[in-house]
Amino acid sequence: VVYTQSEILQREVYLFERLDSPNREPMKHLKAICFLRPTKENVELLVQELRRPKYSVYFIYFSNVISKSDVKALAEADEQEVVAEVQEFYGDYIAVNPHVFSLNLLGCCRGRSWDPAQLTRTTQGLTALLLSLKKCPMIRYQLSSEPAKRLAECVKQVITKEYELFDFRRTEVPPLLLILDRSDDAITPLLNQWTYQAMVHELLGINNNRIDLSRVPGISKDLREVVLSAENDEFYANNMYLNFAEIGTNIKNLMEDFQRRKPKEQQKLESIADMKAFVENYPQFKKMSGTVSKHVTVVGELSRLVAERNLLEVSEVEQELACQSDHSSALQSVRRLLQSPRVSELDAARLVMLYALRYERHGSSGLPALLEELRGRGGGTDRYRKLVSAVVEYGGKRARGSDLFSPKDAVAITKQFLKGLKGIENVYTQHQPLLQETLDQLIKGKLKDSQYPYLGPNTLRDRPQDIIVFLIGGATYEEALAVFNLNRSNPGVRIVLGGTTIHNTRR
């Protein structure tokens, strides 16, 4: 995620090992750079390493704050004095996009409360983020969520305890950390996506920038797993947030550009100059050829899945469920799709989940019938039925602190009405995540203290400029897109989005 292997090789690092891999050979002519999380296990492994060092010198970097007693244990083990330096280098999280980070944690809560180990890990990840960005923030949290309050308190404790580390130069307007709970908006992770990065994650799954394409029909060996990283892939960087139709056009242009640059087959390399030119241009050509085949394959597979799973039709109904409030039309649409053999079991369950979240308390709810239909599709298994009730328990009306569906006031109602009149330019992307509205209110200084209180006595008098928003239970690429757009349209405001993980429907 941080560095490609070829970039590290350019820095003259030739061997990559894990600290816990057994039977490493001693290589006394090499220096070792260790980059580790300061966990009990890692410190223990390092103690054993230093008692019998395999390399000449050790430079040790911990990705977070390490306790004095652990440093003492390392010093005692270092009898041969091979340690040149020990530093804290705060990188205890995964940087996913320039404004998005994740902790790669799945299932951080048990029911409505934190799993203690995950709470510790999340606190560490968040405080490391603050230290690496050099921010000592004011903290606000979602009042309706017990986990949000707990996390806010834990982060505050670390800031108080490590006050010397957090002693950064004060800015005019202090930074703000806003802690939210995924259960307030369980709709967003259940929707199909139509921008490139979000769509790849939804249909293929992105895992630390890697995409597994091994299930693609007729895939060649070197494309079974590809890396999509905006750092090293210009096409991806330029297209991450564009919608599927635009990407189709851009792929075509990329292909044509590539065809034009192809070295001609018949090209006779007659002079030394010809050969020199060919050799000089070849690496660039080779790199471009890799980029082209990668994106053509990924986009081709996305198109295949969209057609095979009938996703345009499915997505239209999902958007109707998420954004409109015509119950009888929604119920008919869901019924129609549940009867279609082209709709996969996952997509059928997703539609019923969205319907349940939207109309759980509707007088003439068709949920029991839809659940029966779902059961029939699964050959009588109850797996998806159970998931539907679990999703409602997690993110239904009783669990939510906010009003996810109804417009808040007259202004919002007229806005929605006007939006309907203008005709939405794209029926597949009318949904806006709740986060967008929350952040919009926050930037304008209108986010209610009664729902999102400050931790501690101090409050911000000015509108916030540096905002770090963290979602317990995972963020999504649709929200990453919303934050990207908010950053673009609000000069002077910087928003960073983080989550315990980055979700798609399956996760």
C-alpha positions in Angstrom: 0.0 0.0 0.0 2.8 2.4 0.8 5.7 1.5 -1.5 6.1 -0.8 -4.5 8.8 -3.4 -4.3 10.6 -1.8 -7.3 10.6 1.6 -5.5 12.2 -0.1 -2.4 14.8 -1.8 -4.6 15.7 1.7 -6.0 16.5 2.6 -2.4 19.0 -0.3 -2.3 16.9 -2.6 -0.1 17.4 -6.1 -1.4 15.9 -8.4 1.1 12.4 -8.4 2.6 11.7 -10.6 5.6 9.1 -10.9 8.3 10.3 -10.8 11.8 8.4 -14.0 12.6 9.5 -16.1 9.7 11.5 -19.1 10.9 15.0 -20.1 9.7 16.2 -16.8 8.4 19.9 -17.0 7.5 22.3 -14.8 9.3 23.7 -12.2 6.9 26.2 -10.1 8.9 27.1 -7.9 5.8 23.5 -6.4 5.8 22.0 -3.7 7.9 18.4 -4.2 9.0 15.6 -1.6 9.1 12.7 -2.9 11.2 9.3 -1.3 10.8 6.8 -2.8 13.4 3.7 -2.2 15.3 4.7 -1.9 19.0 2.7 -5.0 20.1 3.7 -7.3 22.9 4.4 -10.1 20.3 6.6 -7.9 18.2 8.6 -6.7 21.1 9.1 -10.3 22.3 10.2 -11.4 18.8 12.6 -8.4 18.6 14.1 -9.3 22.0 14.9 -12.8 20.7 16.3 -11.3 17.5 18.6 -9.0 19.4 19.9 -11.8 21.7 21.1 -13.6 18.5 21.4 -10.9 15.8 21.4 -12.0 12.2 22.5 -8.7 10.7 25.2 -6.2 11.5 23.2 -3.2 12.6 19.5 -2.6 13.5 17.5 0.6 12.9 14.2 0.1 14.6 11.0 2.1 13.8 7.8 1.6 15.7 4.6 2.6 14.0 3.2 4.0 17.2 4.0 5.1 20.8 6.1 2.4 22.6 6.3 2.1 26.4 9.4 2.8 28.4 9.4 -0.7 29.8 9.4 -2.2 26.3 12.4 -0.1 25.3 14.1 -1.2 28.5 13.5 -4.9 27.6 15.0 -4.3 24.1 18.0 -2.5 25.6 18.7 -5.4 28.0 18.5 -7.9 25.1 20.9 -5.8 23.0 24.1 -7.2 24.6 26.0 -7.1 21.4 25.1 -3.4 20.9 23.8 -3.9 17.4 20.9 -1.3 17.7 21.8 2.0 16.1 18.6 3.7 16.7 15.0 3.3 17.9 12.3 5.7 16.7 8.6 6.2 16.7 7.3 6.8 13.2 3.6 7.1 13.3 2.1 5.0 10.6 -0.2 2.7 12.4 -3.0 2.8 9.8 -3.5 2.1 6.1 -3.5 5.1 3.8 -6.0 4.2 1.1 -6.5 7.4 -0.9 -4.8 10.8 -0.3 -7.8 11.7 2.0 -8.9 8.3 3.2 -7.5 5.8 5.7 -8.6 2.4 7.1 -7.5 0.2 10.0 -8.4 -3.0 8.1 -10.5 -4.3 11.0 -13.6 -6.4 10.4 -16.3 -6.7 13.0 -15.2 -4.2 15.6 -18.3 -4.4 17.8 -20.1 -7.2 19.6 -23.8 -6.2 19.4 -23.9 -2.6 20.5 -20.6 -2.4 22.3 -16.9 -2.5 21.4 -14.9 -5.7 21.3 -12.2 -4.6 23.9 -9.2 -5.6 21.7 -10.6 -3.8 18.7 -11.3 -0.7 20.8 -7.6 -0.6 21.8 -6.5 -1.2 18.2 -8.8 1.6 16.9 -7.6 4.0 19.6 -4.0 3.3 18.6 -4.8 3.7 14.9 -6.6 7.0 15.4 -3.9 8.5 17.7 -1.1 7.5 15.3 -3.1 9.3 12.5 -3.3 12.4 14.6 0.4 12.3 15.4 1.4 11.8 11.8 -0.8 14.7 10.7 0.4 16.7 13.7 -3.1 17.5 14.9 -4.3 17.8 18.5 -8.0 18.1 17.8 -11.2 18.9 19.6 -13.4 15.9 19.6 -17.1 15.6 18.8 -19.0 12.3 18.7 -22.4 10.9 17.8 -24.5 11.0 20.9 -26.8 8.2 20.0 -23.8 5.8 19.7 -22.2 4.3 22.9 -19.2 3.0 20.9 -18.6 6.6 19.5 -18.5 8.0 23.0 -16.2 5.3 24.3 -13.7 5.8 21.4 -13.8 9.6 21.9 -12.9 9.1 25.6 -10.1 6.6 24.8 -8.5 9.0 22.2 -8.8 11.8 24.7 -7.0 9.7 27.4 -4.1 9.1 25.1 -3.8 12.7 24.1 -3.8 13.7 27.8 -1.3 11.0 28.8 1.1 11.7 25.9 0.6 15.5 26.0 4.3 16.1 25.1 3.8 14.3 21.8 0.7 16.3 21.0 2.2 19.6 21.7 2.0 21.0 18.2 2.0 24.6 17.1 -1.5 25.9 17.6 -3.5 26.9 14.6 -6.0 29.7 14.6 -8.9 27.3 14.3 -8.2 24.0 16.2 -8.6 20.8 14.1 -11.7 18.7 14.8 -12.1 15.0 15.1 -15.7 13.8 14.5 -16.5 10.2 15.5 -19.6 8.6 13.9 -21.2 5.2 13.8 -21.9 3.2 10.7 -25.2 2.0 12.0 -26.6 5.5 11.5 -26.4 4.8 7.7 -26.6 1.1 6.8 -28.0 2.0 3.4 -24.7 3.3 1.8 -22.7 0.1 2.0 -25.6 -1.9 0.5 -25.8 0.1 -2.8 -24.3 -0.8 -6.1 -21.7 1.7 -7.2 -21.0 3.4 -10.6 -17.7 5.2 -10.1 -14.5 3.3 -10.9 -12.9 2.8 -7.5 -16.2 2.1 -5.7 -17.4 -0.2 -8.5 -14.2 -2.2 -8.5 -14.5 -2.7 -4.7 -18.2 -3.5 -4.9 -17.9 -6.1 -7.7 -14.4 -7.5 -7.4 -13.2 -6.4 -3.9 -10.1 -4.3 -3.2 -7.8 -5.6 -0.6 -4.8 -3.3 0.2 -4.9 -2.1 -3.4 -4.9 -5.6 -4.8 -7.7 -6.9 -7.0 -8.2 -10.7 -7.3 -9.1 -11.5 -11.0 -8.5 -15.2 -10.8 -12.2 -16.0 -11.3 -12.3 -14.0 -14.6 -13.1 -16.4 -17.5 -9.9 -17.0 -19.6 -7.7 -14.7 -17.5 -4.0 -14.9 -18.4 -1.6 -15.9 -15.7 0.1 -12.5 -15.1 -3.3 -10.8 -14.6 -4.7 -13.1 -11.9 -4.0 -10.4 -9.3 -3.5 -6.8 -10.2 -2.6 -3.7 -8.2 -4.7 -0.5 -8.5 -2.9 2.4 -6.8 -3.3 6.0 -7.6 0.3 6.6 -6.6 1.8 4.6 -9.5 -1.0 4.4 -12.0 -1.9 7.6 -13.8 -5.0 6.2 -15.6 -6.4 5.0 -12.3 -5.6 8.3 -10.5 -7.5 10.2 -13.2 -10.5 7.9 -13.4 -11.1 6.8 -9.8 -14.1 9.1 -9.3 -15.5 9.1 -12.8 -18.6 7.2 -13.6 -18.7 4.0 -15.6 -19.8 5.5 -18.9 -16.9 8.0 -18.9 -14.4 5.3 -18.1 -15.5 3.3 -21.1 -14.6 6.3 -23.3 -11.3 6.9 -21.5 -10.3 3.2 -21.9 -11.0 3.5 -25.7 -8.7 6.6 -25.8 -6.0 4.9 -23.8 -6.2 1.9 -26.3 -5.9 4.2 -29.3 -3.0 6.1 -27.8 -1.3 2.9 -27.1 -1.8 1.6 -30.7 -0.2 4.8 -32.0 2.9 4.3 -29.8 3.4 0.7 -30.6 6.8 0.0 -32.2 6.1 -1.0 -35.7 6.6 -4.7 -36.3 8.4 -4.3 -39.6 10.5 -1.4 -38.2 14.1 -2.3 -39.3 16.6 -1.4 -36.7 19.2 -0.4 -39.2 21.5 2.0 -37.3 22.8 2.1 -33.8 20.6 5.2 -33.3 17.5 3.2 -34.2 18.4 0.5 -31.7 19.2 3.1 -29.1 15.8 4.8 -29.6 14.0 1.5 -29.4 15.7 0.5 -26.2 15.1 3.9 -24.6 11.4 3.9 -25.4 10.8 0.2 -24.6 10.5 0.5 -20.8 7.9 3.2 -21.1 6.1 1.2 -23.8 6.2 -1.9 -21.6 4.8 0.0 -18.7 2.0 1.5 -20.8 1.2 -2.0 -22.2 0.9 -3.3 -18.6 -1.5 -0.4 -17.7 -3.6 -0.9 -20.8 -4.0 -4.6 -20.4 -4.8 -4.2 -16.7 -7.5 -1.6 -17.1 -9.0 -3.3 -20.2 -9.3 -6.5 -18.2 -10.8 -4.9 -15.1 -13.3 -2.8 -17.0 -14.2 -5.7 -19.2 -14.9 -7.9 -16.2 -17.0 -5.1 -14.6 -19.1 -4.9 -17.8 -19.5 -8.6 -17.9 -20.8 -8.7 -14.3 -23.1 -5.7 -14.8 -24.7 -7.6 -17.8 -24.7 -11.0 -16.2 -26.2 -9.8 -12.9 -28.6 -7.4 -14.6 -27.2 -4.6 -12.3 -28.5 -1.6 -14.2 -32.1 -2.7 -13.4 -31.2 -3.8 -9.9 -29.4 -0.5 -9.2 -32.3 1.6 -10.5 -34.6 -0.1 -7.9 -32.0 0.3 -5.1 -31.8 4.0 -5.8 -35.6 4.2 -5.8 -35.6 2.5 -2.4 -32.9 4.8 -1.0 -34.1 8.1 -2.4 -37.8 8.1 -3.0 -40.8 7.3 -0.9 -43.4 5.7 -3.1 -44.0 2.5 -1.2 -46.3 0.6 -3.6 -44.1 1.2 -6.7 -41.0 0.2 -4.7 -42.6 -3.0 -3.5 -43.7 -3.9 -7.0 -40.2 -3.3 -8.4 -38.6 -5.5 -5.7 -41.1 -8.3 -6.3 -40.5 -8.2 -10.0 -36.7 -8.5 -9.5 -37.0 -11.2 -7.0 -38.8 -13.3 -9.6 -36.2 -12.7 -12.2 -33.8 -15.6 -12.7 -31.1 -13.1 -13.8 -30.8 -11.5 -10.4 -28.3 -13.2 -8.1 -29.0 -14.3 -4.6 -26.8 -11.6 -3.2 -28.6 -8.9 -5.1 -32.0 -10.2 -4.2 -31.0 -10.2 -0.5 -29.6 -6.7 -0.9 -32.9 -5.4 -2.3 -34.9 -7.0 0.5 -32.5 -5.4 3.1 -32.9 -2.0 1.6 -36.7 -2.4 1.5 -36.6 -3.5 5.1 -34.5 -0.6 6.2 -36.7 1.8 4.3 -40.2 0.5 5.1 -39.8 -1.5 8.3 -42.6 0.4 9.9 -44.9 0.9 6.9 -48.5 0.1 7.5 -48.8 -2.2 4.5 -45.3 -3.6 4.6 -44.7 -6.5 2.2 -41.6 -7.7 4.1 -43.0 -11.1 5.2 -43.9 -12.0 1.6 -40.5 -10.8 0.3 -38.7 -12.9 3.0 -40.6 -16.0 1.9 -39.7 -15.3 -1.7 -36.0 -14.9 -0.7 -36.2 -18.2 1.2 -37.6 -19.9 -1.9 -34.7 -18.6 -4.0 -32.1 -20.0 -1.6 -33.7 -23.5 -1.9 -35.4 -23.0 1.4 -32.3 -21.9 3.4 -32.7 -19.2 6.0 -29.3 -17.6 5.6 -30.3 -14.4 3.9 -33.5 -14.1 5.9 -31.4 -14.0 9.0 -29.1 -11.4 7.5 -32.1 -9.2 6.6 -33.3 -9.1 10.2 -29.7 -8.6 11.4 -29.3 -5.6 9.1 -32.5 -4.0 10.5 -31.4 -4.7 14.0 -28.1 -3.0 13.2 -29.2 0.0 11.2 -33.0 0.2 11.6 -35.1 3.0 13.0 -34.5 1.9 16.6 -30.7 1.9 16.2 -30.4 5.2 14.3 -29.6 8.5 16.0 -30.4 10.5 12.8 -33.3 10.7 10.5 -31.9 8.9 7.5 -34.8 9.2 5.2 -37.1 12.2 5.8 -36.0 15.7 4.7 -35.3 17.8 7.8 -37.2 21.0 6.9 -39.2 22.9 4.4 -36.0 24.0 2.6 -34.8 20.4 2.2 -38.3 19.4 1.0 -38.4 22.0 -1.7 -34.8 21.2 -2.7 -35.8 17.6 -3.1 -38.9 18.6 -5.1 -36.8 20.8 -7.4 -34.3 18.1 -7.9 -37.1 15.8 -9.0 -38.4 18.4 -11.4 -35.0 19.0 -13.0 -34.8 15.3 -13.6 -31.7 13.7 -12.2 -29.0 13.6 -14.8 -28.2 10.1 -13.7 -30.7 7.8 -12.1 -28.0 5.5 -10.9 -26.2 8.0 -8.7 -28.9 10.1 -7.1 -28.2 8.7 -3.6 -26.1 10.9 -1.3 -24.6 9.2 1.8 -25.8 10.6 5.1 -22.1 11.6 5.8 -22.3 14.2 3.0 -25.1 16.1 4.8 -23.5 15.7 8.2 -20.2 17.2 6.9 -22.0 19.9 5.0 -23.7 21.0 8.2 -20.4 20.8 10.1 -18.6 23.0 7.5 -21.4 25.6 7.8 -21.2 25.5 11.6 -24.8 24.1 11.8 -24.2 20.6 13.2 -26.3 20.4 16.3 -24.3 20.1 19.6 -27.3 18.2 21.0 -26.8 15.3 18.6 -23.0 15.6 18.2 -21.7 17.0 21.5 -18.1 18.0 22.2 -16.0 15.9 24.6 -15.0 18.2 27.4 -16.0 21.8 28.2 -14.5 23.6 25.1 -16.3 24.2 21.8 -15.2 25.6 18.5 -16.3 29.2 18.0 -15.3 29.3 14.3 -16.2 27.1 11.4 -13.8 24.1 11.3 -11.1 24.0 8.7 -9.3 20.8 9.5 -11.7 17.9 9.9 -11.0 14.2 10.5 -14.1 12.1 10.4 -14.0 8.5 11.6 -16.6 5.9 11.0 -16.8 3.1 13.5 -18.0 0.0 11.6 -16.4 1.0 8.3 -16.5 3.7 5.6 -17.2 3.2 1.9 -15.8 4.4 -1.4 -19.1 6.3 -2.0 -18.3 8.3 1.1 -14.7 8.8 0.0 -16.1 10.3 -3.2 -18.4 12.6 -1.2 -15.4 13.8 0.8 -13.3 14.3 -2.3 -16.0 16.5 -3.8 -16.5 18.4 -0.5 -12.7 19.1 -0.4 -12.8 20.3 -4.0 -15.8 22.6 -3.5 -14.8 24.1 -0.1 -11.4 25.7 -0.5 -9.8 26.2 2.9 -11.5 23.1 4.3 -9.5 19.9 4.5 -11.4 16.7 5.3 -9.8 13.3 6.0 -12.1 10.3 6.2 -11.3 7.1 8.1 -13.0 3.9 9.1 -12.3 0.7 10.9 -12.5 -0.9 7.4 -13.7 0.0 3.8 -17.0 -1.8 3.2 -18.7 -3.2 0.2 -22.0 -5.2 0.4 -20.3 -8.6 0.9 -18.2 -7.3 3.8 
